[in-house]
Each structure stands twice: as structure tokens, then as C-alpha cells.
Amino acid sequence: MKCLSLETHDPFFNLSADEYLLKNREEDFLILGCNDRSMIIGKHQVANREADAGFVSENNIPVIRRISGGGTVFHDRGNLNFTFIRNSEPGKQIDFRRHTLPVIRFLSSLGVEAKFEGKNDLKVKGLKISGNAEHVYRNRVLHHGTLLYDTLLEDLRRSINRNRACYTTRAVGSNPSPVTNLKDHISSVEGLPGLKSAMMEYFLQNDPDAEIYRLQPGELAAISELATSKYRTWEWNYAYGPEYQFVNTFKLKGIPHTCRLSVRNGIIEESEIEGSELMSDVAKRLAGCRHMVDELGKAFHENGIILDNNEIYNFF
């Protein structure tokens, strides 16, 4: 198994590295990395339903779609990400227990008794420390996992959209759980870099085939290109998700309003706003607009309606 430590904190690059190595190499891999603040959504999720539009917009937190399924996770520099890429037999590729068991054993070596619970979580004393997701590509499987070590839990909570009931969709949903940081349970490592180093050393010592791997210049260039052409694009992060309907009732300038949007490929196809004649008239002009904070604000402004940020967020 090749063991790779990603040195960049760029979530676009790091997610691209996972996909590149899955599809362009034949060896098994363990990849460890840490990202800047970002919301990482599952392949089959609706971005606006998962992320709190106000919080991520005002804090410049990117929402990025990964190729594995499952729910949304929050990344920051207090969160250690691990990826396993393995060759596997057809019919035996999706196996969360296989890929989380060595992580459980690693944590046990640090004195932390973690348990696999539910469909894909690791928990300590009933509190979640790790979410996991998988993706199959031909005869290979990619397993994504997180380890909360010193994550800003308030940022994690605020980044999650609390208005999910406003969305009707066949998209995969997330199931938020109470969480805890591993730093409150581990005293033998110093900071997330210490946890990352300890995990790498554990696998190098306990897997007889494990060896350090470093990305070559050609691979770095190809991964950067993939990050630009895919992971940094609106088309992948927002438009790729399933169609949905959004319905919300709120007060605007003191007047009750109801908004109904039908969105496909990230674009508003149908729009209806009840509550005032002006808003009702503008709603007819929203078809073809991306369902994004900046673009809705611009569309309203061009039609003579000035809304502040809090008012725009009613449409998410």
C-alpha cells in the first residue's frame, strides 16, 4: 500500500488527488490530508439544501461535491481526512467495516475506544468523530473518512442548513449527529499534525506492504488541472445535484410572502412568489437564473428590488 501525506490544505486539490489516484493508478493507497474550511457534500446531494447559504456566503466557505456518496461533512484544519483506495472483487467493494476497522485499531493504540455505529459512523462514547463514504470505480473502491480532532464545532453547526424541510427532492440527505473532538480523548499526540504523523506511522509499521509515496511533477500537474476543470466549477458543485422544489414562507418588508421555486441542474425553471404584486411580477423573470445568493440578489436588483443579505437568504 502506498502511503501519501498531502501537504496542501487546498480542498479542491486534495479531492482531485483522490479521484486522480483512484482512476489513474493500480496500487492500493492510504491518503492523509487536512483541508481549509469547506463544506464537502456527497455526490448525490443538493448543495443549497445542505449548506447554510448565509454562513457559507459571509465566511467565504466553499461548498464542494466529492465523488463518493453519503452526507455532508465540514472540513477545517482541525479535521484529519483519510482516504483508502483499494482493488477489490466485484460484489465485495462497498464495505465500510473493512475500511474503518484499521482506523478503530489505530485509535485504540492511542487509548481511544471508537465504535462503528449506524451505517457509516465512528463514535466515541456515543458521540460522532468520523463520517465515511465510498465510491466504486471499475475494480477499485475509494473510501473517504474524517476524524474530528480539533474542529471548530460552532462553525460546523452553523454551516449546516436548518431549513432543509423547505426542499423536496430525491437527493440523498444528511443525518446530523452530536459530535466530539478527539483532542478531548487523546493526550499522547500534539495537535492535528501529531495525529496525522501518528496515523501514518501506525500504518507503515502495521502493514508489511506499506511504503511512503510522493506525487510526481506530472501527477501534480494533472491533479491541479482536474481541480480547475471540475472541483472548482459551479457545474460540478451545484448544478450536478438532483432537481428539487423549494417552498418557504417568510416576512419581507413586514409583509408575509411565500416563495416556490423549481430547480433543475442548478437553474430556476419555474418561480412563484405570493405576497405582493411587485414580488409576484419579478418572480416571472427568475426563470433561467442560477439558484445562488449573488445571482438572485442581482436579479432582484435589476428589477428594482433591493434586498439585504438576510432577506435574500429567505430564498434558500
C-alpha positions, -999 to +999 in steps of 0.1 A: +000+000+000+013+035-010+010+060+019+007+096+008+006+127+031-009+156+013+009+188+023-015+214+008-047+225+027-065+232-006-097+211-006-101+214-044-066+199-049-069+172-023-103+159-035-088+159-070-059+139-058-082+112-045-100+109-078-068+110-099-051+082-080-083+061-080-086+063-118-050+065-129-030+042-107-034+005-099-019+003-064-037+005-031-034+038-013-037+054+021-040+092+017-040+116+047-047+153+045-062+184+061-083+210+044-091+247+049-127+254+059-151+239+034-184+221+032-179+187+014-212+173+001-219+138-011-221+131-049-259+128-049-268+158-026-284+192-033-258+218-023-282+245-012-302+221+010-271+210+028-251+242+034-264+273+053-263+299+025-258+328+048-230+313+068-210+299+039-215+331+018-205+355+046-175+334+056-163+325+021-166+288+028-166+268-005-192+241-010-175+212-029-190+180-042-170+148-038-173+117-059-183+094-030-219+093-018-232+098+017-239+130+036-222+164+041-191+169+063-174+201+075-137+204+070-112+227+086-077+225+099-088+206+130-101+177+109-080+149+096-092+133+063-082+098+054-088+080+021-083+044+013-081+033-024-081-005-029-085-030-056-114-053-048-136-081-061-170-073-078-198-076-053-175-070-023-164-035-029-187-015-006-176-025+029-175+003+055-164-021+083-134-033+063-121+003+059-129+016+093-116-013+113-079-003+108-088+032+119-105+019+150-074-001+158-052+029+153-073+050+177-072+021+202-034+023+200-038+059+213-062+048+241-094+058+223-121+032+221-141+040+190-170+020+177-186+016+143-222+026+146-251+031+122-244+029+085-210+046+083-201+065+115-174+061+141-183+072+176-166+077+210-189+074+240-219+078+217-206+110+200-196+111+164-159+116+155-160+103+119-182+102+089-175+078+060-185+074+023-174+052-006-173+052-044-167+023-068-147+027-100-143-004-120-125-029-098-114-002-074-131+013-044-124+047-028-133+051+009-135+087+023-134+093+061-129+121+085-115+123+120-126+153+141-096+163+162-099+200+170-126+212+146-144+244+154-177+228+163-196+260+163-186+266+127-196+230+119-231+236+134-236+269+118-226+257+084-255+232+083-287+244+067-316+243+092-342+249+066-340+215+049-377+210+052-382+237+026-367+213+000-385+185-017-361+163-037-350+127-043-314+137-033-296+120-006-300+137+028-276+141+057-283+130+093-265+153+116-254+137+149-239+151+181-201+152+177-170+154+198-133+163+192-107+136+196-084+161+213-106+157+244-099+120+244-062+118+234-032+131+254-005+113+235-003+134+204+002+172+200-022+189+176-035+176+143-001+174+128+008+150+156-023+129+149-016+128+112+020+117+118+009+091+143-016+076+119+009+075+091+035+058+113+009+033+125+001+021+090+037+020+080+045-002+109+015-025+108+011-031+071+041-051+057+034-037+022+031+000+033+056+025+019+058+063+016+046+077-017+052+112-031+033+127-060+055+133-091+056+165-111+034+151-138+008+139-113+008+173-095+001+190-128-027+166-137-043+169-103-042+207-105-059+205-139-086+183-126-092+207-097-096+236-121-117+218-147-140+200-122-138+207-085-137+245-087-167+247-111-203+257-103-214+230-128-200+202-106-206+216-071-241+230-076-256+220-110-247+183-108-272+176-080-307+163-085-337+185-093-356+200-064-385+222-053-381+249-027-410+263-007-406+289+021-429+313+039-414+344+054-419+382+060-405+406+036-407+443+045-432+433+071-454+415+046-459+377+046-446+361+014-445+326+001-419+316-025-420+284-047-390+275-069-385+245-092-348+240-099-331+216-123-293+215-130-289+244-106-311+267-127-346+280-116-371+267-142-403+279-125-408+306-099-438+319-080-438+345-052-470+354-034-474+383-010-470+415-031-477+424-067-441+436-072-425+404-060-451+383-079-441+402-111-404+398-105-408+360-099-418+355-135-383+369-145-363+345-123-366+315-148-331+309-162-313+323-131-289+302-111-302+294-076-273+312-060-272+341-034-253+365-056-273+358-087-307+361-070-296+394-054-286+407-088-318+396-104-340+414-078-318+445-080-321+446-118-359+446-113-359+475-088-360+454-056-331+459-031-329+431-006-303+428+021-285+396+027-308+383+054-338+389+031-320+370+002-314+341+025-352+335+027-349+321-008-325+293+005 
